[in-house]
Amino acid sequence: MPETRSPWRRAFSAPLLAAVAVLIAAGVAVLVLTGSNLGVGVGAGLLGVAAVVLVGAFFLAIGYGEDDERAREERRRRAGA
């Protein structure tokens, strides 16, 4: 069964992007609204988690693309054999 959506659209789904947006908004809000060292640490931590989630989504998209390519090659091999 061929997948019609691109790997990038599968990896960067709406719930993932919404979660990243919430993490970024919370991190910025904590950084702006607090002046303490704890606030800076928590805000930077939230922004860091958002960055890790985005990097993970990039790796997921690359993996989806590789899986799709392997599946295409397998279908070609079976059709030719």
Beta strands, then each sheet from edge to edge (+ up, - down):
end
